[in-house]
Amino acid sequence: MAQSAVQSIAGLTVNSLRNLSLHSTDTTTDSHQRYIPTKASESQLVCDIQQTARSVIVPALDHATGTPVVLKHVQNPQTAAQEKAVLRRLANAQIPHTLTLLDSYTGEDGSTVLVFPTLLPLNVRNLDLVAVARLAGQLATVLDGIHKLKMIHTQIAAQNLMQDDSGALVLISWSHAHLLTSVADDAQRPTLTTAEAERATAPLPPDFAAPDVYAAGCIVGQWLEPYIPDCSLNYLGSRLVRKSTTTYISRKLLDSMDAQLMGRAAPWHPAVFHAADLLSRMLDADDIVRITAEEILRHPFITAEVEDFLGTDYQTYQNELAMIGLRGAARSSAMEREPRIFTRG
């Protein structure tokens, strides 16, 4: 019932809302009248979806367009300014799968109010393997885009992943994003000093963006748990997960793949093998050699065609594992196909 209630206030997709104009904060009085909070039951429902210690989330109706929106009241002016600057940069660069800032104004309590489109919780229950690949690709697309802007999100977590009403992933919570340089948006600073220009064109340090990829790997690993047996992926959902935990998982993945290549273990379905290979690279303990978001987008698990996932829909895969009685064994037709192996490094 809660899900249907959220869907009833979902409204337009993020992409369609991107076409709405961003209004000036000078229209504070008009904005108070324009955005009217909805009834308490819906308000509590959306607050359950996304709420932070430094902000309050309230659903509202935009009376000018008749569409539901979300009002984020940010108490700290510096935090609000940081988030607005980051969101403007994302919009200017047209980074997909990111949050769209529709409007902003000063609230009656003096807080900064950011207006966003309403979103749904990301549905990751019983995902088919091809759906895992597509979601992982969407997340990598966001990371690749922001890393090329010399920006990191720093707060990649399951609660910060949502979806629009078309089912596409949306990464939210940008108030803690970090920029490698202090160079402002071109629209604000069309002329840069020599030092600023040099910093803007300098190569990205190899370990700058690695923490984002590592955090994304912890999430992707949870999605892959039903498909990759005996590698302790269930630990990734714990709040106490540590670097030693993921190092252990990464090594178990590598050991399992090596055992298959040497004929000491029943081979997984090739798509599952590629998924394990990608996950091991995302969780690599060495920030310098960890796979980048750009490399993720070229990985065979992400670039595979739909037919490459034949036999890995959730229910079929679980049923076959149960019938075979061997956790991780692929169906016979899949076992006959040799997986493509890519050298690590």
C-alpha positions in Angstrom: 0.0 0.0 0.0 2.9 2.3 0.8 4.4 1.7 -2.7 1.1 2.6 -4.4 0.8 5.7 -2.3 4.3 6.8 -3.5 3.4 6.1 -7.1 0.2 8.2 -6.7 2.4 11.3 -6.1 5.2 10.3 -8.5 4.1 12.6 -11.3 6.3 13.3 -14.3 9.6 11.6 -15.0 12.9 13.3 -14.1 13.7 13.7 -17.8 10.4 15.6 -18.5 10.9 17.7 -15.4 14.3 18.7 -16.7 12.5 20.8 -19.3 11.0 23.1 -16.6 12.8 26.3 -16.1 14.8 27.0 -12.9 13.3 29.9 -11.1 15.1 32.7 -9.3 15.4 32.7 -5.5 14.1 36.4 -5.7 10.6 35.1 -5.9 10.5 33.9 -2.3 6.9 35.1 -1.6 5.6 33.7 -4.8 7.3 30.4 -4.1 5.7 30.1 -0.6 2.4 30.2 -2.4 3.4 28.1 -5.3 4.6 25.0 -3.4 1.9 23.8 -1.0 2.9 20.8 1.2 0.6 17.8 0.8 -1.3 16.0 3.5 0.6 14.5 6.5 0.3 10.9 5.5 2.0 11.5 2.2 4.5 13.7 3.9 5.5 11.0 6.3 5.7 8.5 3.5 8.2 10.5 1.4 10.2 11.5 4.5 10.7 7.7 5.1 12.2 7.5 1.6 14.8 10.2 2.0 15.7 12.2 5.1 19.0 13.5 6.5 20.2 15.0 9.8 20.7 18.4 8.3 17.6 18.7 6.2 13.9 18.0 6.2 12.1 16.5 3.2 8.5 17.5 2.6 6.4 16.5 -0.4 4.4 19.3 -2.0 2.3 20.2 -5.0 3.5 22.8 -7.6 0.4 24.8 -8.2 1.9 26.4 -11.3 2.3 23.2 -13.1 0.1 20.8 -11.2 2.9 18.4 -10.6 4.1 16.9 -7.3 7.5 17.9 -6.1 9.7 17.5 -3.0 10.9 20.4 -0.8 14.2 19.9 0.9 14.7 22.4 3.7 18.4 22.9 4.3 19.3 24.7 7.5 23.0 25.3 6.9 23.5 28.1 4.3 26.9 26.8 3.3 25.6 23.3 2.7 22.8 24.6 0.6 25.1 26.8 -1.5 27.4 23.8 -2.0 24.6 21.5 -3.1 23.2 24.2 -5.5 26.6 24.8 -7.0 27.1 21.0 -7.6 23.6 20.5 -9.1 24.2 23.5 -11.4 27.4 21.9 -12.6 25.8 18.6 -13.2 23.0 20.2 -15.1 25.4 22.2 -17.3 27.4 19.1 -18.1 24.1 17.1 -18.7 25.2 14.2 -16.6 22.5 11.5 -16.8 20.9 9.8 -13.8 21.5 12.7 -11.5 19.0 14.8 -9.4 17.4 17.8 -11.1 17.1 21.1 -9.1 13.8 22.7 -10.3 13.7 25.7 -8.0 15.1 27.2 -4.8 14.0 29.9 -2.4 14.3 31.1 1.2 11.8 29.4 3.5 9.8 31.1 6.2 12.1 29.8 8.9 15.2 31.2 7.1 16.3 27.8 5.6 17.1 27.3 2.0 14.4 25.3 0.2 15.5 23.2 -2.7 12.7 21.9 -5.0 13.2 18.5 -6.6 11.0 16.1 -8.6 9.5 13.3 -6.6 11.2 9.9 -6.9 10.6 6.3 -6.0 12.7 3.9 -3.9 15.0 1.9 -6.2 13.4 -1.5 -6.7 16.2 -4.1 -6.3 14.2 -7.1 -5.0 14.8 -10.3 -6.9 16.6 -8.6 -9.8 17.3 -10.6 -13.0 21.0 -10.6 -13.8 20.5 -8.4 -16.9 18.7 -5.8 -14.7 21.7 -5.9 -12.3 24.0 -5.2 -15.3 21.8 -2.3 -16.5 21.6 -0.7 -13.1 25.3 -1.1 -12.6 25.9 0.5 -16.0 23.7 3.5 -15.1 25.5 4.0 -11.8 28.9 3.8 -13.6 27.6 6.3 -16.1 26.9 8.8 -13.3 30.3 8.2 -11.8 32.2 8.4 -15.1 30.5 11.7 -15.8 31.2 13.4 -12.5 34.8 12.0 -12.3 35.5 13.6 -15.7 34.3 16.9 -14.0 36.9 16.1 -11.3 34.1 15.6 -8.8 33.4 12.8 -6.5 30.1 12.0 -4.7 31.6 10.7 -1.4 28.1 9.4 -0.3 27.5 6.4 -2.6 25.1 4.3 -0.5 21.9 2.2 -1.1 19.7 4.9 0.5 21.0 7.5 -2.0 19.9 5.5 -5.0 16.3 6.0 -6.2 14.5 5.7 -9.5 12.2 7.9 -11.6 8.8 6.6 -12.8 10.4 5.1 -15.8 12.6 2.8 -13.6 15.9 4.6 -14.4 18.4 4.9 -11.5 18.8 8.4 -10.0 21.7 9.2 -7.7 20.7 11.8 -5.0 22.2 13.6 -2.0 24.9 15.8 -3.5 25.6 18.1 -0.6 28.8 16.3 0.3 30.2 16.1 -3.3 33.8 17.1 -3.5 35.5 19.0 -6.3 39.2 18.5 -7.0 39.5 22.2 -8.0 37.7 25.3 -7.0 37.1 26.4 -10.6 33.6 27.7 -10.9 31.0 27.0 -13.7 31.8 28.5 -17.0 28.5 30.5 -16.9 29.7 32.2 -13.7 33.4 32.5 -14.5 33.9 32.7 -18.3 37.5 33.9 -17.8 40.0 31.8 -15.8 43.4 32.8 -14.4 46.4 30.9 -15.7 46.6 28.9 -12.5 42.9 28.0 -12.6 43.2 26.9 -16.2 46.2 24.7 -15.4 44.3 23.0 -12.5 41.3 22.5 -14.6 43.3 20.6 -17.3 45.6 18.7 -15.0 45.2 14.9 -15.1 43.0 13.4 -12.4 45.0 11.7 -9.6 44.5 7.9 -10.1 43.2 7.4 -6.6 40.9 10.4 -6.4 37.8 8.7 -7.7 38.5 5.2 -6.4 36.4 5.5 -3.2 33.3 6.2 -5.3 33.9 3.0 -7.3 34.6 1.0 -4.1 31.3 2.1 -2.5 29.5 1.4 -5.7 31.0 -2.1 -5.7 29.6 -2.7 -2.2 26.1 -2.0 -3.6 26.5 -4.0 -6.8 27.8 -6.9 -4.8 24.5 -7.0 -2.8 22.6 -7.1 -6.1 24.7 -10.0 -7.2 24.4 -12.1 -4.0 21.7 -14.5 -5.5 24.0 -15.3 -8.4 27.5 -15.7 -6.9 27.6 -18.4 -4.3 30.0 -19.0 -1.5 31.8 -15.7 -1.7 30.3 -14.0 1.4 28.5 -11.3 -0.5 25.9 -11.2 2.2 28.5 -9.3 4.4 28.2 -6.3 2.0 24.8 -5.4 3.4 26.2 -5.0 7.0 26.7 -1.6 8.5 29.9 -2.9 9.9 31.5 -3.8 6.6 35.2 -2.8 6.5 38.0 -2.8 4.0 39.2 -6.1 5.4 35.8 -7.5 4.7 35.7 -6.5 1.0 39.4 -7.6 0.6 38.3 -11.0 1.8 35.4 -11.0 -0.6 37.5 -9.9 -3.5 40.0 -12.7 -2.8 37.2 -15.3 -2.6 35.9 -14.2 -5.9 39.3 -14.5 -7.5 39.9 -17.9 -5.9 36.5 -19.1 -7.2 37.2 -18.0 -10.7 40.7 -19.5 -10.7 39.2 -22.8 -9.5 36.8 -22.8 -12.5 39.5 -22.0 -15.0 41.7 -24.8 -13.6 38.8 -27.3 -13.8 38.6 -27.8 -10.0 35.1 -26.3 -9.7 31.9 -26.4 -11.8 31.9 -23.3 -14.0 29.4 -20.5 -13.5 27.2 -19.1 -16.3 29.5 -16.9 -18.4 27.5 -13.8 -17.5 27.8 -14.7 -13.8 31.6 -15.2 -14.3 31.9 -11.7 -15.8 29.8 -10.2 -13.0 32.2 -11.8 -10.4 35.2 -10.5 -12.4 33.8 -6.9 -12.4 32.9 -7.0 -8.7 36.4 -8.2 -7.8 37.9 -5.3 -9.6 35.5 -2.8 -8.0 36.4 -4.1 -4.6 40.2 -4.3 -5.2 42.0 -3.2 -2.1 44.5 -1.0 -4.0 43.0 2.4 -4.9 45.6 2.8 -7.6 44.7 -0.3 -9.6 41.0 -0.5 -8.9 38.9 -0.3 -12.0 37.6 3.1 -13.0 34.1 4.1 -13.9 35.1 4.5 -17.5 36.6 1.0 -17.5 33.4 -0.4 -15.9 31.4 0.9 -18.9 33.6 -1.1 -21.2 33.5 -4.3 -19.1 31.9 -7.3 -20.8 29.3 -7.7 -18.0 28.1 -4.2 -18.8 28.3 -4.3 -22.6 26.8 -7.8 -22.9 23.7 -8.2 -25.1 20.4 -9.4 -23.7 20.8 -12.8 -25.2 24.1 -13.3 -23.2 22.0 -13.4 -20.1 19.8 -16.3 -21.2 19.0 -18.5 -18.2 19.9 -15.9 -15.6 16.5 -14.4 -14.9 16.1 -14.6 -11.1 13.5 -17.3 -10.8 14.9 -19.6 -13.5 18.4 -19.3 -12.1 17.3 -20.1 -8.5 15.2 -23.0 -9.6 18.0 -24.6 -11.6 20.4 -24.2 -8.7 18.0 -25.9 -6.4 17.4 -28.7 -8.9 21.1 -29.3 -9.6 21.8 -29.2 -5.9 25.2 -27.6 -6.4 25.4 -23.9 -5.5 26.8 -21.9 -8.3 26.6 -24.5 -11.0 25.4 -23.2 -14.4 23.0 -25.1 -16.6 24.7 -27.6 -19.0 24.3 -25.5 -22.1 26.0 -22.6 -20.4 28.8 -24.8 -19.0 29.8 -25.7 -22.5 30.6 -22.1 -23.4 34.0 -20.8 -22.3 33.9 -17.4 -20.6 36.1 -14.6 -22.0 38.8 -13.8 -19.5 40.4 -10.4 -19.3 43.9 -10.0 -17.7 43.9 -8.1 -14.4 46.1 -5.1 -14.0 
